[in-house]
Amino acid sequence: MIDFSDSTLRIKQIISKDQKKQRIYNKDIAEALGLTPEYFAVIKKRGKIPYEAIAYFCKERQISINWILFGQELRSIKDSNTMC
């Protein structure tokens, strides 16, 4: 199961490196995903993952969406495919 808080934590890590800030707020995540802070607060409360916004975020930064959603690194994906 994909966890909202784990996914947002990984997004925070990326934003923190980009902005060179220690403290990243929900409004920073919302802005990076192209969402309003109010909408982000609603989906956070519901635990609803904004897949489309995350997909565009990953495309823009050339990051694997699997890492954001599942914590998988590209190498682990390749390794599991060769095992099948």
C-alpha positions as CSV (number, residue, x, y, z in Angstrom):
1,M,0.0,0.0,0.0
2,I,1.2,3.4,-0.9
3,D,1.6,5.7,2.1
4,F,0.8,9.4,1.8
5,S,3.3,10.5,4.6
6,D,6.1,8.4,3.1
7,S,5.6,9.8,-0.3
8,T,5.4,13.4,0.9
9,L,8.6,12.8,3.0
10,R,10.5,11.9,-0.1
11,I,9.1,15.0,-1.9
12,K,10.2,17.1,1.1
13,Q,13.7,15.6,0.7
14,I,13.9,16.8,-3.0
15,I,12.4,20.2,-2.2
16,S,14.9,20.6,0.7
17,K,17.8,20.0,-1.6
18,D,16.4,22.3,-4.4
19,Q,15.7,25.2,-2.0
20,K,18.6,24.5,0.4
21,K,16.2,24.9,3.3
22,Q,16.0,22.7,6.4
23,R,12.4,23.2,7.1
24,I,9.8,22.4,4.4
25,Y,6.2,23.2,5.1
26,N,3.0,21.8,3.5
27,K,2.6,25.0,1.5
28,D,6.1,24.3,-0.1
29,I,5.0,20.8,-1.0
30,A,1.7,22.1,-2.4
31,E,3.5,24.7,-4.5
32,A,6.1,22.2,-5.8
33,L,3.2,19.9,-6.9
34,G,1.2,22.7,-8.5
35,L,-1.6,22.4,-5.9
36,T,-3.2,25.0,-3.7
37,P,-2.3,24.8,0.0
38,E,-6.0,24.4,0.8
39,Y,-6.4,21.5,-1.5
40,F,-3.2,19.9,-0.2
41,A,-4.5,20.1,3.3
42,V,-7.7,18.3,2.3
43,I,-5.9,15.5,0.5
44,K,-3.5,15.2,3.4
45,K,-6.3,14.8,5.8
46,R,-7.9,12.1,3.6
47,G,-4.6,10.4,2.8
48,K,-5.4,10.8,-0.9
49,I,-2.2,10.8,-3.1
50,P,-2.2,13.3,-6.0
51,Y,-0.8,10.9,-8.5
52,E,-1.0,13.2,-11.5
53,A,0.7,16.0,-9.7
54,I,3.4,13.7,-8.5
55,A,3.9,12.4,-12.0
56,Y,4.5,15.9,-13.4
57,F,6.8,16.7,-10.4
58,C,8.9,13.6,-11.2
59,K,9.0,14.3,-14.9
60,E,10.1,17.9,-14.4
61,R,12.9,16.9,-12.1
62,Q,13.7,13.6,-13.8
63,I,13.0,11.5,-10.7
64,S,11.7,8.0,-10.7
65,I,8.0,8.0,-9.6
66,N,8.6,4.5,-8.1
67,W,11.0,6.1,-5.6
68,I,8.4,8.7,-4.6
69,L,5.5,6.3,-4.3
70,F,7.2,3.0,-3.2
71,G,10.7,4.0,-2.0
72,Q,12.2,1.8,-4.8
73,E,15.4,2.7,-6.5
74,L,15.8,2.1,-10.2
75,R,18.3,-0.6,-9.5
76,S,15.9,-2.6,-7.4
77,I,13.4,-2.5,-10.2
78,K,15.9,-3.9,-12.7
79,D,17.0,-6.6,-10.2
80,S,13.4,-7.8,-9.6
81,N,12.7,-7.9,-13.4
82,T,15.7,-10.2,-14.1
83,M,14.6,-12.6,-11.4
84,C,11.2,-13.3,-13.1
